[in-house]
């Protein structure tokens, strides 16, 4: 990953996910002249699976950034050159992450936390973000202005005004949102725990023009980055423009390619059933009041997931995969339950490993963690590998149902429509009942109509009479 040449060491783009060949540089956290320490995060990159921050594995002073923000770089290419100030022969072969003698100025050595360990995949450790040496006052300006300002010899900020010296604490999706809206994070007042800047803080600091460019509504997260990506080539919108071009890259590009591959490889069949879920909704309310479920998130999705897992237990052949090379059907004796999640970077389908082994409380915790991590943009590539079946909840958008496309490599996907009062014949009389429509798409190479119908019917039966969670379980 690194190479030493007369005191200069090169840091190459690593493979941040198994088998990935390239990554886009979303943002640099350092500039030439900055001092870096072992384990300090220097940039954020986006692969086809997730956004991650990259820590540098040695100490020194940044000499050169080889690529600009927004550039897609192949794995193995040098992205940053650091002057370590030393020329020892064994320096170039020292393992990544091994402790090295600091060659940086004294203030950088003091800033290095004790026992600091670099983190390759993930978001690093926050301490390094706040203990670098003071930077130039222009460092907090947007990336588009850095080259113009950093070339000037500005004096270092006075000790009495340390604000520009510390990098504001914010998660990568929040940093990207701030960049898209033209908000300087150094000017934002944080409201999160431990001084972390949140999305709401960025929106509050945005100018009226920037806020007006965002999609209105109570949940702008999935929309704002998309609009911002369209604006990046031309930060100022052109009045009267009839078209907007949005670059397709990163997670969105990988998702599009995967969906096309799935749609034209696996022969899809979709079946539908409309079901009275009134009793399930009543059970949800009872569970919310149950002391044993205190502090847990209980919602219809939790019981729908449980119903699907029970249907798979009764019909295990549906939990399978198609092995094209060996022309075999591989039946899985475990269920990695995928949950389709709309995130700022596009559609992600992380999965809960061995979901069939979890209790109701454990499943609730796993669902909450999975969805929360996805919405914050922290889903790891490992969390999206190995899924067997998936649930997509289109009902949250007020949609009645849909014909979902299989997540590649999986056998089935269940779409859950909106749950709402409808006239329904109940005990011989027409009454308002809580009703939803379920749609199950499956790979017809693996699943014939009978098996698919049995699974969908079992899910519906459990949701109609949730006591079957006990009698069938």
C-alpha positions as CSV (number, residue, x, y, z in Angstrom):
1,X,0.0,0.0,0.0
2,X,3.0,2.3,0.6
3,X,6.4,3.0,-1.0
4,X,9.3,4.9,0.4
5,X,11.6,7.0,-1.7
6,X,14.2,9.3,0.0
7,X,11.9,10.3,2.8
8,X,8.8,10.5,0.6
9,X,6.1,7.8,1.1
10,X,3.2,7.1,-1.2
11,X,-0.2,6.0,0.0
12,X,-2.1,4.0,-2.6
13,X,-5.9,3.5,-3.1
14,X,-6.6,0.4,-1.1
15,X,-9.2,-2.3,-1.9
16,X,-11.7,-1.1,0.7
17,X,-14.1,-3.9,-0.2
18,X,-13.4,-7.4,-1.5
19,X,-12.8,-7.4,-5.2
20,X,-13.6,-3.7,-5.9
21,X,-11.4,-2.2,-8.5
22,X,-12.0,1.6,-8.1
23,X,-13.3,4.3,-5.8
24,X,-14.3,7.9,-6.1
25,X,-12.6,10.5,-3.9
26,X,-15.5,12.4,-2.3
27,X,-13.4,14.8,-0.3
28,X,-9.9,15.5,1.1
29,X,-9.5,16.3,4.8
30,X,-5.9,17.5,4.3
31,X,-4.0,19.7,1.9
32,X,-0.3,20.0,1.0
33,X,1.6,21.3,3.9
34,X,-0.6,19.7,6.6
35,X,0.9,17.4,9.1
36,X,-0.6,14.0,9.4
37,X,-0.2,11.3,12.0
38,X,-0.5,7.5,11.9
39,X,-4.2,6.6,11.8
40,X,-5.5,10.0,10.9
41,X,-8.3,10.1,8.3
42,X,-7.1,11.9,5.2
43,X,-10.0,11.5,2.7
44,X,-13.4,10.0,2.1
45,X,-14.0,7.7,-0.8
46,X,-17.1,6.0,-2.3
47,X,-17.0,2.6,-3.8
48,X,-19.7,0.7,-5.5
49,X,-20.9,-0.6,-2.1
50,X,-20.4,2.1,0.5
51,X,-18.6,5.4,1.5
52,X,-15.6,4.9,3.8
53,X,-12.9,7.1,5.2
54,X,-9.2,6.3,4.7
55,X,-6.6,6.6,7.4
56,X,-3.0,7.2,6.6
57,X,-0.6,4.6,8.1
58,X,2.4,6.8,8.9
59,X,3.4,10.3,10.2
60,X,4.7,13.2,8.1
61,X,3.8,16.3,6.1
62,X,1.6,16.1,3.0
63,X,3.6,16.9,-0.1
64,X,1.1,16.1,-2.9
65,X,-2.5,15.1,-3.5
66,X,-2.5,13.2,-6.8
67,X,-6.2,13.4,-7.6
68,X,-8.9,16.1,-7.2
69,X,-12.2,15.5,-5.4
70,X,-14.7,13.8,-7.7
71,X,-12.1,11.7,-9.5
72,X,-12.5,8.0,-9.8
73,X,-9.3,6.2,-9.0
74,X,-8.2,2.6,-9.7
75,X,-7.2,0.5,-6.7
76,X,-3.4,0.6,-6.4
77,X,-2.9,4.1,-7.7
78,X,-1.0,6.5,-5.6
79,X,-3.4,9.1,-4.2
80,X,-1.2,11.1,-1.7
81,X,2.5,11.6,-1.1
82,X,3.8,12.3,2.4
83,X,7.3,13.5,3.5
84,X,8.1,11.4,6.5
85,X,11.4,13.1,7.0
86,X,13.4,9.9,7.3
87,X,15.3,7.6,5.0
88,X,15.7,4.3,6.9
89,X,15.9,1.4,4.6
90,X,13.2,-0.7,6.4
91,X,10.7,2.1,6.4
92,X,9.2,1.2,3.0
93,X,8.5,-2.3,4.1
94,X,7.0,-1.7,7.5
95,X,3.5,-3.2,7.8
96,X,0.6,-0.8,7.3
97,X,-0.5,0.4,10.7
98,X,2.8,-0.4,12.5
99,X,4.1,2.3,14.9
100,X,6.7,4.5,13.3
101,X,9.0,7.2,14.8
102,X,7.2,10.5,14.3
103,X,9.0,12.7,11.8
104,X,6.4,15.5,12.0
105,X,6.7,18.8,13.9
106,X,6.2,18.6,17.7
107,X,2.7,19.7,17.7
108,X,1.7,16.8,15.4
109,X,3.5,14.4,17.7
110,X,1.6,15.7,20.7
111,X,-1.7,15.4,18.8
112,X,-1.3,11.7,18.1
113,X,-3.5,9.8,20.6
114,X,-2.0,7.0,22.6
115,X,-2.7,3.5,21.3
116,X,-4.1,4.9,18.1
117,X,-5.0,2.1,15.6
118,X,-5.8,3.0,11.9
119,X,-9.1,1.9,10.6
120,X,-9.4,1.0,6.9
121,X,-13.1,0.3,6.4
122,X,-15.4,2.4,8.4
123,X,-15.3,5.9,9.7
124,X,-12.2,6.1,11.8
125,X,-11.8,7.4,15.3
126,X,-13.0,10.9,16.0
127,X,-10.1,11.9,18.2
128,X,-7.8,12.4,15.2
129,X,-10.2,14.8,13.7
130,X,-9.8,17.4,16.5
131,X,-6.1,17.2,17.4
132,X,-4.2,18.1,14.2
133,X,-2.0,21.2,14.1
134,X,-3.7,24.5,13.4
135,X,-4.4,24.9,9.7
136,X,-4.5,28.0,7.5
137,X,-7.6,30.1,7.9
138,X,-8.6,29.3,4.4
139,X,-8.7,25.5,5.0
140,X,-12.4,25.6,6.0
141,X,-13.4,27.0,2.7
142,X,-15.2,24.9,0.1
143,X,-13.0,22.5,-2.0
144,X,-13.5,24.6,-5.1
145,X,-11.7,27.6,-3.5
146,X,-8.8,25.7,-1.8
147,X,-6.4,25.8,-4.7
148,X,-6.8,29.6,-5.1
149,X,-6.4,30.3,-1.4
150,X,-3.8,27.8,-0.2
151,X,-1.3,29.2,-2.6
152,X,-1.1,32.4,-0.6
153,X,1.1,32.8,2.4
154,X,-1.5,33.5,5.1
155,X,-0.4,33.8,8.7
156,X,-1.4,31.1,11.1
157,X,-4.5,31.9,13.2
158,X,-3.9,33.4,16.6
159,X,-4.0,31.1,19.6
160,X,-7.0,33.0,21.0
161,X,-9.1,31.9,18.0
162,X,-8.7,28.1,17.8
163,X,-12.0,27.5,15.9
164,X,-10.4,27.2,12.4
165,X,-7.7,24.8,13.7
166,X,-10.1,21.9,14.5
167,X,-11.9,19.9,11.9
168,X,-15.6,20.0,12.7
169,X,-17.1,16.7,13.8
170,X,-19.6,15.4,11.3
171,X,-20.3,12.1,9.6
172,X,-19.5,11.7,5.9
173,X,-23.1,12.0,4.6
174,X,-23.4,15.2,6.6
175,X,-20.1,16.6,5.2
176,X,-21.3,15.8,1.7
177,X,-24.6,17.5,2.4
178,X,-22.8,20.6,3.6
179,X,-20.6,20.6,0.5
180,X,-23.7,20.3,-1.7
181,X,-25.4,23.2,0.0
182,X,-22.3,25.3,0.1
183,X,-22.3,25.4,3.9
184,X,-19.0,25.9,5.8
185,X,-19.0,23.3,8.6
186,X,-16.7,25.5,10.6
187,X,-19.6,28.0,10.9
188,X,-22.2,25.5,11.9
189,X,-23.3,25.2,15.6
190,X,-23.5,21.5,16.4
191,X,-26.4,20.0,18.3
192,X,-25.5,16.4,18.3
193,X,-23.9,14.4,21.1
194,X,-20.2,15.3,21.8
195,X,-20.4,18.3,19.5
196,X,-21.3,16.3,16.3
197,X,-22.9,18.3,13.5
198,X,-26.2,16.8,12.3
199,X,-28.1,17.1,9.1
200,X,-30.6,19.4,10.8
201,X,-27.7,21.7,11.8
202,X,-26.5,21.9,8.2
203,X,-30.0,22.6,6.9
204,X,-30.5,25.3,9.5
205,X,-27.2,27.0,8.5
206,X,-28.0,26.8,4.8
207,X,-29.0,29.9,2.9
208,X,-32.7,30.3,1.8
209,X,-31.6,29.7,-1.7
210,X,-29.9,26.4,-0.8
211,X,-32.9,25.3,1.2
212,X,-35.2,26.1,-1.6
213,X,-33.3,23.8,-3.9
214,X,-34.0,20.8,-1.6
215,X,-37.0,18.5,-2.1
216,X,-39.8,19.7,0.3
217,X,-41.1,17.2,2.9
218,X,-40.4,15.8,6.3
219,X,-37.7,13.4,5.2
220,X,-35.4,15.1,2.8
221,X,-32.4,12.8,3.2
222,X,-33.0,10.5,0.2
223,X,-33.6,13.5,-2.1
224,X,-31.2,16.2,-1.2
225,X,-27.9,14.4,-2.2
226,X,-29.5,13.4,-5.6
227,X,-30.4,17.0,-6.3
228,X,-26.9,18.1,-5.1
229,X,-25.2,15.6,-7.4
230,X,-27.0,17.1,-10.3
231,X,-25.9,20.5,-9.3
232,X,-22.2,19.7,-8.8
233,X,-21.2,20.1,-12.5
234,X,-22.9,23.6,-12.4
235,X,-23.3,24.8,-8.9
236,X,-25.6,27.6,-9.9
237,X,-28.8,26.4,-11.6
238,X,-29.6,27.9,-14.9
239,X,-33.0,29.6,-15.0
240,X,-35.4,28.0,-17.5
241,X,-33.2,24.9,-17.9
242,X,-35.3,22.1,-19.5
243,X,-33.0,19.2,-18.5
244,X,-30.8,18.2,-15.6
245,X,-28.0,15.6,-16.0
246,X,-27.2,13.5,-12.9
247,X,-23.9,11.5,-13.0
248,X,-24.4,7.9,-12.3
249,X,-21.6,6.5,-10.2
250,X,-20.8,4.8,-6.9
251,X,-23.5,3.0,-5.2
252,X,-26.2,4.2,-7.6
253,X,-24.2,2.9,-10.6
254,X,-23.6,-0.5,-9.0
255,X,-27.3,-0.8,-8.0
256,X,-28.4,0.0,-11.6
257,X,-26.1,-2.6,-13.0
258,X,-27.2,-5.2,-10.5
259,X,-30.9,-4.6,-11.2
260,X,-30.4,-4.9,-14.9
261,X,-28.4,-8.1,-14.5
262,X,-31.1,-9.5,-12.1
263,X,-34.0,-8.5,-14.4
264,X,-32.5,-10.1,-17.5
265,X,-31.0,-13.2,-15.8
266,X,-33.5,-14.5,-13.4
267,X,-37.0,-15.1,-14.8
268,X,-39.2,-13.1,-12.4
269,X,-42.7,-14.1,-11.3
270,X,-44.8,-11.9,-9.0
271,X,-47.8,-13.0,-7.1
272,X,-50.1,-10.8,-5.0
273,X,-52.4,-11.2,-2.0
274,X,-54.6,-8.7,-0.2
275,X,-54.9,-9.4,3.5
276,X,-56.7,-8.1,6.6
277,X,-54.0,-7.3,9.1
278,X,-56.2,-5.8,11.8
279,X,-55.2,-8.4,14.4
280,X,-51.5,-7.9,13.6
281,X,-51.9,-4.1,14.1
282,X,-53.5,-4.7,17.5
283,X,-50.6,-7.1,18.4
284,X,-48.2,-4.3,17.5
285,X,-49.9,-2.0,20.0
286,X,-49.9,-4.6,22.7
287,X,-46.2,-5.4,22.2
288,X,-45.3,-1.7,22.4
289,X,-46.9,-1.7,25.9
290,X,-45.2,-4.9,26.9
291,X,-42.4,-4.3,29.5
292,X,-40.4,-7.1,27.9
293,X,-40.2,-5.0,24.7
294,X,-39.4,-1.7,26.5
295,X,-36.9,0.4,24.6
296,X,-37.3,-1.6,21.4
297,X,-38.8,-0.4,18.2
298,X,-42.0,-2.4,17.5
299,X,-43.7,-1.8,14.2
300,X,-45.6,-3.8,11.5
301,X,-42.3,-4.5,9.7
302,X,-41.1,-6.5,12.7
303,X,-44.1,-8.9,12.6
304,X,-44.0,-9.0,8.8
305,X,-40.4,-10.1,8.9
306,X,-41.3,-12.7,11.5
307,X,-44.1,-14.0,9.3
308,X,-41.7,-14.3,6.4
309,X,-39.2,-16.2,8.4
310,X,-41.9,-18.6,9.6
311,X,-43.1,-19.1,6.0
312,X,-39.5,-20.0,5.0
313,X,-39.2,-22.4,7.9
314,X,-42.4,-24.2,6.6
315,X,-41.2,-24.0,3.0
316,X,-37.4,-24.1,3.1
317,X,-36.9,-24.8,-0.6
318,X,-37.6,-21.1,-1.4
319,X,-34.5,-20.0,0.5
320,X,-32.1,-21.0,-2.3
321,X,-29.7,-19.7,-4.9
322,X,-29.0,-20.6,-8.5
323,X,-25.5,-21.8,-9.3
324,X,-25.1,-21.2,-13.0
325,X,-21.6,-22.6,-13.3
326,X,-22.4,-26.0,-11.7
327,X,-26.1,-25.9,-12.8
328,X,-27.2,-26.6,-9.3
329,X,-29.8,-25.2,-6.9
330,X,-28.2,-24.4,-3.6
331,X,-30.7,-24.5,-0.7
332,X,-29.5,-22.4,2.2
333,X,-30.1,-23.6,5.8
334,X,-29.9,-20.1,7.2
335,X,-31.8,-16.9,6.4
336,X,-29.9,-13.7,5.8
337,X,-32.8,-11.3,5.7
338,X,-32.3,-8.3,3.5
339,X,-34.1,-5.0,4.1
340,X,-34.2,-2.6,1.1
341,X,-33.3,0.9,2.4
342,X,-33.5,4.2,0.6
343,X,-30.3,6.2,1.5
344,X,-28.7,9.4,0.5
345,X,-26.4,7.4,-1.9
346,X,-29.2,5.3,-3.4
347,X,-30.8,2.0,-2.7
348,X,-28.9,-0.3,-0.4
349,X,-29.9,-3.8,0.7
350,X,-28.0,-4.8,3.9
351,X,-29.1,-8.0,5.5
352,X,-29.5,-9.4,9.0
353,X,-27.3,-12.5,9.3
354,X,-29.0,-15.6,10.6
355,X,-32.2,-13.8,11.2
356,X,-34.1,-17.1,11.6
357,X,-32.1,-17.7,14.8
358,X,-33.1,-14.4,16.5
359,X,-35.8,-13.9,19.1
360,X,-38.4,-11.2,18.5
361,X,-36.5,-8.7,20.7
362,X,-33.3,-9.5,18.9
363,X,-34.9,-9.2,15.5
364,X,-36.3,-5.8,16.6
365,X,-32.8,-4.6,17.6
366,X,-31.2,-5.9,14.4
367,X,-33.8,-4.2,12.2
368,X,-33.3,-0.8,14.0
369,X,-29.5,-1.1,13.8
370,X,-29.6,-2.0,10.1
371,X,-32.0,0.7,9.0
372,X,-30.3,3.4,11.2
373,X,-26.8,2.5,9.9
374,X,-28.0,2.6,6.3
375,X,-29.7,6.0,6.6
376,X,-26.5,7.4,8.1
377,X,-24.5,6.1,5.2
378,X,-22.4,3.8,7.4
379,X,-23.4,0.4,5.9
380,X,-20.3,-1.7,5.3
381,X,-19.8,-3.9,2.2
382,X,-19.9,-7.0,4.4
383,X,-23.4,-6.1,5.6
384,X,-24.7,-6.3,2.0
385,X,-23.1,-9.6,1.1
386,X,-24.7,-13.0,1.4
387,X,-28.4,-12.1,1.5
388,X,-30.9,-14.9,0.8
389,X,-34.4,-13.1,0.8
390,X,-35.4,-9.5,1.0
391,X,-38.3,-7.3,2.2
392,X,-39.0,-3.9,0.6
393,X,-41.5,-1.8,2.4
394,X,-43.0,0.4,-0.3
395,X,-46.0,1.1,1.9
396,X,-44.1,3.9,3.8
397,X,-44.5,5.9,0.6
398,X,-48.2,5.4,0.5
399,X,-47.9,2.8,-2.3
400,X,-50.3,-0.1,-2.4
401,X,-48.0,-2.6,-3.9
402,X,-45.4,-3.2,-6.6
403,X,-43.5,-5.8,-8.6
404,X,-40.0,-5.8,-7.0
405,X,-36.9,-6.9,-8.8
406,X,-34.9,-9.6,-7.0
407,X,-31.7,-8.6,-5.2
408,X,-29.0,-10.4,-7.3
409,X,-28.2,-13.9,-6.0
410,X,-31.4,-14.2,-4.0
411,X,-34.5,-16.3,-4.6
412,X,-37.3,-14.0,-3.5
413,X,-38.3,-10.5,-2.4
414,X,-41.4,-9.5,-0.6
415,X,-43.0,-6.1,-1.2
416,X,-45.2,-4.7,1.6
417,X,-47.9,-2.2,0.6
418,X,-49.5,0.6,2.6
419,X,-51.6,-0.5,5.6
420,X,-54.8,1.5,5.6
421,X,-58.5,1.2,6.5
422,X,-60.6,-0.4,3.8
423,X,-64.2,-1.9,3.7
424,X,-63.8,-5.6,4.3
425,X,-66.2,-8.5,4.8
426,X,-65.6,-9.6,8.4
427,X,-67.9,-12.2,10.1
428,X,-70.5,-11.8,7.4
429,X,-70.6,-8.0,7.6
430,X,-68.8,-5.2,5.8
431,X,-66.6,-3.4,8.3
432,X,-63.6,-1.0,8.1
433,X,-60.5,-3.2,8.6
434,X,-56.7,-2.6,8.4
435,X,-55.8,-4.0,5.0
436,X,-52.6,-4.3,3.0
437,X,-51.4,-6.0,-0.3
438,X,-48.3,-8.2,-0.4
439,X,-46.4,-9.0,-3.5
440,X,-43.8,-11.8,-3.7
441,X,-41.4,-11.9,-6.6
442,X,-39.3,-15.0,-7.0
443,X,-36.8,-16.7,-9.4
444,X,-38.8,-19.1,-11.5
445,X,-35.7,-21.3,-12.1
446,X,-35.7,-22.0,-8.3
447,X,-39.3,-21.6,-7.3
448,X,-42.3,-22.9,-9.1
449,X,-45.8,-21.4,-8.8
450,X,-46.9,-23.9,-6.2
451,X,-44.0,-23.2,-3.8
452,X,-44.2,-19.4,-4.3
453,X,-48.0,-19.5,-3.7
454,X,-47.5,-21.5,-0.5
455,X,-45.0,-19.1,0.9
456,X,-47.1,-16.0,0.1
457,X,-50.2,-17.7,1.5
458,X,-48.4,-18.6,4.7
459,X,-47.2,-15.0,5.2
460,X,-50.8,-13.7,4.7
461,X,-52.2,-16.3,7.1
462,X,-49.8,-15.3,9.9
463,X,-50.6,-11.6,9.4
464,X,-54.3,-12.3,9.4
465,X,-54.1,-14.5,12.5
466,X,-50.8,-13.6,14.3
467,X,-51.4,-16.3,16.9
468,X,-50.0,-18.6,14.3
469,X,-46.6,-17.2,15.2
470,X,-47.0,-19.5,18.2
471,X,-49.0,-22.4,16.8
472,X,-46.9,-22.8,13.7
473,X,-43.6,-21.8,15.3
